[in-house]
């Protein structure tokens, strides 16, 4: 399993509710979480068999931005 961390604009509980169905629907994501208390609003995704770019594109379709911050 790999992990990637994105800087995002997911900054509140309402935003998390909006991205939940999108991220949960992506095959290959095992677990994800957002740290809305961090200044960069870090989205951490643990995954197998999915490219980080696919996550960025999926979030973009609903108006959220994610930029690679760190990757294992």
Secondary structure, 3 states (H helix, E strand, C coil): CEEEEEEECCCCHHHHHHHHHHHHHCCCEEEEEEECCCCCCEEEEEECCCCHHHHHHHHHCCCCCEEEEEEC
